Amino acid sequence: MSSAIRRVSKSKFVGAPILISLLCVLCGESSAQDFKTVHDGVEYAQVEHKLGSDPVRINLLRLDLTKVRLDVHHAMDAAIGTEKTSSIATRHGAVGAINAGFFRLDTSIFAGDAAGILKVDNWVLSEPSLNRIALFINNRPDQTSVAFDHLKTNAWFELKKRILTIDGSNRERKENELIEYTRIFGRTTLTESGGLELIVRNGKIADIREGIGSSTIPIDGYVLSASGSRQGQLLKWIASGWIRIGMKISGFVSVDGGSITENRSVPYHYEDITNGVPQLIKNGKIDITWEQEKASKSFVETRHPRTAVAKLKDGKFLMMTVDGRQPGVSVGMNLQELAEYLLGLGAVDAMNLDGGGSTTMFLDGKVVNTPSDKEGERKVGDAILVTLRKKAIRKK
């Protein structure tokens, strides 16, 4: 699947009765003895499940967050571009990985751009979209903590008590937008000529470039790039003297999710965030928020390959892939079936990640599921990696 999840009119989910589905889930549930310890803190299971007479192949990683750490990494360690999950994991020395958030899937130079919130090592690569569910990760010395929440942000810059709201970060600039570019995006803004770009270094406007495009992004700052009506707004401010070279400019972000507010001088306490659609389970109950998150009904009800994550009752973290689009081998799951299966495994909070041809699980140097694309493993935008906290001997 890609970022193309349509907005649809509200309607109720139509699926199998929950009681019957739950009984099927419990029949195919992976019990404790199905998991094999492959590293200290890393358990793996491959499950042959049945949905009625239809086969479903599931891969599970159950993780002790006191013994492993989780990290989100983007393809090529940049804000755009695509790369296979296995390649991202190998480059970073991970023992395990799954594909993560939705992303722009096309042949443009902006392919791989996150289709929602993405934060890596305290760098915001992409802004939230449509108040969709997100996974928050923070690695402390002794333990990794995770959280799930719907996320909205408002970002703005202030100069001489005037406010400049921005429309996005580190992505393609569209008409009538003001976009912020930081060095994590790349060397330049990749914008076309015709806009206006403010070059900010060390908190001050260092240069004003009109009609040139693709400005170099400073290591010690960022670029604010405007087009259309936003460009016109800035030009008026420049003409009136409200914007000039040498002027101090401060940036702020308010985050609606977990009651968190930050400004750019104070690190947001979750270092990594990735996006998904939609929430599946909250506080131990199935709560599929697809309508609120503007997903399509067919996306919810049709069986597809799926990738999901969950926090379990015992505090462990679960990574899950479901193979699909392989008749007679694995048909995939709809989101109700996915949520019910996760609930049967003890999930208290869970969310759906990008799936379809993107669905990939990597473990100990190889892809352990069967991706649905005929070409095999697909290049994706970002992945969640599992790294051992200390060197462990693989158990036979």
Secondary structure in CASP SS format (residue, H / E / C, confidence):
PFRMAT SS
TARGET T0000
AUTHOR 0000-0000-0000
METHOD secondary structure of the structure
MODEL  1
M C 1.00
S C 1.00
S C 1.00
A C 1.00
I C 1.00
R C 1.00
R C 1.00
V C 1.00
S C 1.00
K C 1.00
S C 1.00
K C 1.00
F C 1.00
V C 1.00
G C 1.00
A C 1.00
P C 1.00
I H 1.00
L H 1.00
I H 1.00
S H 1.00
L H 1.00
L H 1.00
C H 1.00
V H 1.00
L H 1.00
C H 1.00
G H 1.00
E C 1.00
S C 1.00
S C 1.00
A H 1.00
Q H 1.00
D H 1.00
F C 1.00
K E 1.00
T E 1.00
V E 1.00
H E 1.00
D C 1.00
G C 1.00
V E 1.00
E E 1.00
Y E 1.00
A E 1.00
Q E 1.00
V E 1.00
E E 1.00
H E 1.00
K E 1.00
L E 1.00
G C 1.00
S C 1.00
D E 1.00
P E 1.00
V E 1.00
R E 1.00
I E 1.00
N E 1.00
L E 1.00
L E 1.00
R E 1.00
L E 1.00
D C 1.00
L C 1.00
T C 1.00
K C 1.00
V E 1.00
R E 1.00
L E 1.00
D E 1.00
V E 1.00
H E 1.00
H E 1.00
A H 1.00
M H 1.00
D H 1.00
A C 1.00
A C 1.00
I C 1.00
G C 1.00
T C 1.00
E E 1.00
K E 1.00
T H 1.00
S H 1.00
S H 1.00
I H 1.00
A H 1.00
T H 1.00
R H 1.00
H C 1.00
G C 1.00
A C 1.00
V C 1.00
G E 1.00
A E 1.00
I E 1.00
N E 1.00
A C 1.00
G C 1.00
F C 1.00
F E 1.00
R C 1.00
L C 1.00
D C 1.00
T C 1.00
S C 1.00
I C 1.00
F C 1.00
A C 1.00
G C 1.00
D C 1.00
A E 1.00
A C 1.00
G C 1.00
I C 1.00
L E 1.00
K E 1.00
V E 1.00
D C 1.00
N C 1.00
W E 1.00
V E 1.00
L E 1.00
S E 1.00
E C 1.00
P C 1.00
S C 1.00
L C 1.00
N C 1.00
R C 1.00
I E 1.00
A E 1.00
L E 1.00
F E 1.00
I E 1.00
N E 1.00
N E 1.00
R C 1.00
P C 1.00
D C 1.00
Q C 1.00
T E 1.00
S E 1.00
V E 1.00
A E 1.00
F E 1.00
D E 1.00
H E 1.00
L C 1.00
K E 1.00
T E 1.00
N E 1.00
A E 1.00
W E 1.00
F E 1.00
E E 1.00
L E 1.00
K C 1.00
K C 1.00
R E 1.00
I E 1.00
L E 1.00
T E 1.00
I C 1.00
D C 1.00
G E 1.00
S E 1.00
N C 1.00
R C 1.00
E C 1.00
R C 1.00
K C 1.00
E C 1.00
N C 1.00
E C 1.00
L E 1.00
I E 1.00
E E 1.00
Y E 1.00
T C 1.00
R H 1.00
I H 1.00
F H 1.00
G C 1.00
R C 1.00
T E 1.00
T C 1.00
L C 1.00
T C 1.00
E C 1.00
S C 1.00
G C 1.00
G C 1.00
L E 1.00
E E 1.00
L E 1.00
I E 1.00
V E 1.00
R E 1.00
N C 1.00
G C 1.00
K E 1.00
I E 1.00
A E 1.00
D E 1.00
I E 1.00
R E 1.00
E E 1.00
G C 1.00
I C 1.00
G C 1.00
S C 1.00
S C 1.00
T E 1.00
I C 1.00
P C 1.00
I C 1.00
D C 1.00
G E 1.00
Y E 1.00
V E 1.00
L E 1.00
S E 1.00
A E 1.00
S C 1.00
G H 1.00
S H 1.00
R H 1.00
Q H 1.00
G H 1.00
Q H 1.00
L H 1.00
L H 1.00
K H 1.00
W H 1.00
I H 1.00
A H 1.00
S H 1.00
G C 1.00
W C 1.00
I C 1.00
R C 1.00
I C 1.00
G C 1.00
M C 1.00
K E 1.00
I C 1.00
S E 1.00
G E 1.00
F E 1.00
V E 1.00
S E 1.00
V E 1.00
D E 1.00
G C 1.00
G C 1.00
S C 1.00
I E 1.00
T E 1.00
E E 1.00
N E 1.00
R C 1.00
S C 1.00
V C 1.00
P C 1.00
Y C 1.00
H C 1.00
Y C 1.00
E C 1.00
D E 1.00
I E 1.00
T E 1.00
N E 1.00
G C 1.00
V C 1.00
P C 1.00
Q E 1.00
L E 1.00
I E 1.00
K E 1.00
N C 1.00
G C 1.00
K E 1.00
I E 1.00
D C 1.00
I C 1.00
T C 1.00
W C 1.00
E C 1.00
Q C 1.00
E C 1.00
K C 1.00
A C 1.00
S C 1.00
K H 1.00
S H 1.00
F H 1.00
V H 1.00
E H 1.00
T C 1.00
R C 1.00
H E 1.00
P C 1.00
R E 1.00
T E 1.00
A E 1.00
V E 1.00
A E 1.00
K E 1.00
L E 1.00
K C 1.00
D C 1.00
G C 1.00
K C 1.00
F E 1.00
L E 1.00
M E 1.00
M E 1.00
T E 1.00
V E 1.00
D C 1.00
G C 1.00
R C 1.00
Q E 1.00
P C 1.00
G C 1.00
V C 1.00
S E 1.00
V C 1.00
G C 1.00
M E 1.00
N C 1.00
L H 1.00
Q H 1.00
E H 1.00
L H 1.00
A H 1.00
E H 1.00
Y H 1.00
L H 1.00
L H 1.00
G H 1.00
L C 1.00
G C 1.00
A E 1.00
V E 1.00
D E 1.00
A E 1.00
M E 1.00
N E 1.00
L C 1.00
D C 1.00
G C 1.00
G H 1.00
G H 1.00
S H 1.00
T C 1.00
T C 1.00
M E 1.00
F E 1.00
L E 1.00
D C 1.00
G C 1.00
K E 1.00
V E 1.00
V C 1.00
N C 1.00
T C 1.00
P C 1.00
S C 1.00
D C 1.00
K C 1.00
E C 1.00
G C 1.00
E C 1.00
R C 1.00
K E 1.00
V E 1.00
G C 1.00
D E 1.00
A E 1.00
I E 1.00
L E 1.00
V E 1.00
T E 1.00
L E 1.00
R C 1.00
K C 1.00
K C 1.00
A C 1.00
I C 1.00
R C 1.00
K C 1.00
K C 1.00
END
